[in-house]
Amino acid sequence: MVHTAYPSSYYAASANCTSERPSLREALETDICVIGAGYTGLSAALSLLEAGFRVVVLEAARVGFGASGRNGGQIVNSYSRDIDVIERSVGSAEASMIGAMAFEGARIIRERVARYHIDCDLKNGGVFAAFNARQMRHLESQKALWQRHGYEELQMLDQAQIQQVVATNRYVGGVLDRMGGHIHPLNLALGEAAGVESLGGTIFEQSPVVNIERTSSPVVRTPEGSVRAKFLVVAGNAYLGDLLPELAAKSMPCGSQVIATEPLDGDLAASLLPQDYCVEDCNYLLDYYRLSADKRLIYGGGVVYGARDPDDIEAIIRPKMLKTFPQLAKARIDYAWSGNFLLTLSRLPQMGRLDDNIYYSQGCSGHGVTYTHLAGKLLAEALRGQAERFDAFASLPHYPFPGGRAFRVPLTAIGAAYYNLRDRLGF
Ligand SMILES: Cc1cc2nc3c(=O)[nH]c(=O)nc-3n(C[C@H](O)[C@H](O)[C@H](O)COP(=O)(O)OP(=O)(O)OC[C@H]3O[C@@H](n4cnc5c(N)ncnc54)[C@H](O)[C@@H]3O)c2cc1C
């Protein structure tokens, strides 16, 4: 059987515990079978176990093998498209329900970290940084929008103020989200997996689901075993492949790349980000960065549509890092890796049901650390018969990519190039 290890990354090298779980080698029965042990699957499993269900999680590789164990670690509130776009996409009742949930994912993370004693270097404070006046106006309207939904944690930063929190002269200002923040993403996933097991859930690694028998009591098969369940939760996101063609048709895996420097001298690290906030800029193809607990700069950016891994990640990301922080010209790059997120045409997440017993959530389009935690909770609510909040998300429109599978990559790349050009020209 194929054995899939964690990709080499700073996170895999600093993981709290990487002892491997067994693969599935028997025929099991359970209430809920979850496919995928990223944040979506683990969050759903935790909520379902807390509600008293029997849960089996099947993971193709390792816990947090996908985006959840490779991401920038930034806790970003709200969604990949903001609440105003959602308000225009669905009815007003659904829109206000989704607006009310926009800040719940970050709360769920903090609750889980506290309840399950997860050691994942949680830090408070995230900054959105603007390059120009248009982006500042957008941040101001975002602040007003979030305030309309009861969120009072944003603080505008002018040019002088942003230079107090990030040592670069690239930005004209920004906004600080006091309840944003950052984590070691793989250690968060590993801690949540331990939480699942502490509640009696079972997680099998190296157990890819290769077939689903879609009957009134669905059976999922792995190379050496099977699970019959009352319900399935599909949480494979960008790594799901063609297991469920309906889901693959309306989404596109995309890669993003990250580097980690060597541990920086304490004074240098503190001079770059004195309050230890994480930062993402406001460009369409954005850069994101933060310090790790051992004072490396973790810098991400770049998108590869169709999720091909670039040959030389350092060559793509290091120049971006040096543009922001020329002070790091001599810093060695210790790690470089990439991971896949799932893009949807609207950049809105997709949640729903297939048949009556297969539930899914996917496609948070780049900002998923908080949304996936919310999604897991909503999947569990729906399976407990309280589907109102789940159905609000399920009412968001899902569109296929124009041009189908053959043209979705080039057409999306053209669209992104247009937005990238607008950013470069500053309008
Ligand atoms: C490089 C990068 C940086 C990012 N940075 C940020 C950030 O800073 N902030 C933010 O908010 N978001 C960020 N994101 C997005 C965020 O990480 C994701 O949206 C989120 O982690 C998705 O979680 P998930 O559980 O849905 O999917 P994943 O974490 O990808 O998990 C899916 C899991 O399902 C498993 N699987 C797939 N198919 C099968 C199968 N057939 N059988 C069994 N298992 C299967 C996979 O092996 C995988 O472990 C980033 C993404 C990337 C790639």
PDBQT file of the ligand as one rigid body, heavy atoms in Angstrom, charges set to zero:
ROOT
HETATM    1  C1  LIG A 501      -0.215  27.331   1.547  1.00  0.00    +0.000 C 
HETATM    2  C2  LIG A 501      -1.539  27.724   2.133  1.00  0.00    +0.000 A 
HETATM    3  C3  LIG A 501      -1.622  28.802   2.992  1.00  0.00    +0.000 A 
HETATM    4  C4  LIG A 501      -2.847  29.147   3.563  1.00  0.00    +0.000 A 
HETATM    5  N1  LIG A 501      -2.874  30.124   4.497  1.00  0.00    +0.000 NA
HETATM    6  C5  LIG A 501      -4.031  30.396   5.132  1.00  0.00    +0.000 A 
HETATM    7  C6  LIG A 501      -4.052  31.308   6.197  1.00  0.00    +0.000 A 
HETATM    8  O1  LIG A 501      -3.017  31.818   6.630  1.00  0.00    +0.000 OA
HETATM    9  N2  LIG A 501      -5.264  31.611   6.773  1.00  0.00    +0.000 N 
HETATM   10  C7  LIG A 501      -6.417  31.028   6.343  1.00  0.00    +0.000 A 
HETATM   11  O2  LIG A 501      -7.488  31.343   6.854  1.00  0.00    +0.000 OA
HETATM   12  N3  LIG A 501      -6.414  30.077   5.377  1.00  0.00    +0.000 NA
HETATM   13  C8  LIG A 501      -5.250  29.738   4.785  1.00  0.00    +0.000 A 
HETATM   14  N4  LIG A 501      -5.222  28.768   3.843  1.00  0.00    +0.000 N 
HETATM   15  C9  LIG A 501      -6.461  27.998   3.589  1.00  0.00    +0.000 C 
HETATM   16  C10 LIG A 501      -6.732  26.950   4.691  1.00  0.00    +0.000 C 
HETATM   17  O3  LIG A 501      -5.542  26.332   5.075  1.00  0.00    +0.000 OA
HETATM   18  C11 LIG A 501      -7.709  25.900   4.186  1.00  0.00    +0.000 C 
HETATM   19  O4  LIG A 501      -8.877  26.559   3.722  1.00  0.00    +0.000 OA
HETATM   20  C12 LIG A 501      -8.134  24.882   5.224  1.00  0.00    +0.000 C 
HETATM   21  O5  LIG A 501      -7.048  24.371   5.934  1.00  0.00    +0.000 OA
HETATM   22  C13 LIG A 501      -8.902  23.746   4.553  1.00  0.00    +0.000 C 
HETATM   23  O6  LIG A 501      -9.167  22.756   5.503  1.00  0.00    +0.000 OA
HETATM   24  P1  LIG A 501      -9.904  21.425   5.076  1.00  0.00    +0.000 P 
HETATM   25  O7  LIG A 501     -10.019  20.564   6.268  1.00  0.00    +0.000 OA
HETATM   26  O8  LIG A 501     -11.192  21.771   4.383  1.00  0.00    +0.000 OA
HETATM   27  O9  LIG A 501      -8.973  20.777   3.960  1.00  0.00    +0.000 OA
HETATM   28  P2  LIG A 501      -7.527  20.108   4.119  1.00  0.00    +0.000 P 
HETATM   29  O10 LIG A 501      -6.799  20.646   5.285  1.00  0.00    +0.000 OA
HETATM   30  O11 LIG A 501      -6.860  20.172   2.798  1.00  0.00    +0.000 OA
HETATM   31  O12 LIG A 501      -7.853  18.613   4.490  1.00  0.00    +0.000 OA
HETATM   32  C14 LIG A 501      -8.400  17.692   3.589  1.00  0.00    +0.000 C 
HETATM   33  C15 LIG A 501      -7.929  16.312   4.028  1.00  0.00    +0.000 C 
HETATM   34  O13 LIG A 501      -8.704  15.328   3.350  1.00  0.00    +0.000 OA
HETATM   35  C16 LIG A 501      -7.859  14.252   3.027  1.00  0.00    +0.000 C 
HETATM   36  N5  LIG A 501      -8.502  13.514   1.931  1.00  0.00    +0.000 N 
HETATM   37  C17 LIG A 501      -8.745  13.962   0.672  1.00  0.00    +0.000 A 
HETATM   38  N6  LIG A 501      -9.326  12.990  -0.055  1.00  0.00    +0.000 NA
HETATM   39  C18 LIG A 501      -9.481  11.924   0.759  1.00  0.00    +0.000 A 
HETATM   40  C19 LIG A 501      -9.993  10.614   0.577  1.00  0.00    +0.000 A 
HETATM   41  N7  LIG A 501     -10.484  10.188  -0.597  1.00  0.00    +0.000 N 
HETATM   42  N8  LIG A 501      -9.978   9.745   1.627  1.00  0.00    +0.000 NA
HETATM   43  C20 LIG A 501      -9.493  10.146   2.841  1.00  0.00    +0.000 A 
HETATM   44  N9  LIG A 501      -8.962  11.376   3.056  1.00  0.00    +0.000 NA
HETATM   45  C21 LIG A 501      -8.963  12.258   2.026  1.00  0.00    +0.000 A 
HETATM   46  C22 LIG A 501      -6.551  14.916   2.643  1.00  0.00    +0.000 C 
HETATM   47  O14 LIG A 501      -5.450  14.019   2.718  1.00  0.00    +0.000 OA
HETATM   48  C23 LIG A 501      -6.464  16.039   3.662  1.00  0.00    +0.000 C 
HETATM   49  O15 LIG A 501      -5.751  15.692   4.834  1.00  0.00    +0.000 OA
HETATM   50  C24 LIG A 501      -4.029  28.410   3.233  1.00  0.00    +0.000 A 
HETATM   51  C25 LIG A 501      -3.957  27.338   2.341  1.00  0.00    +0.000 A 
HETATM   52  C26 LIG A 501      -2.729  26.980   1.795  1.00  0.00    +0.000 A 
HETATM   53  C27 LIG A 501      -2.666  25.796   0.884  1.00  0.00    +0.000 C 
ENDROOT
TORSDOF 0
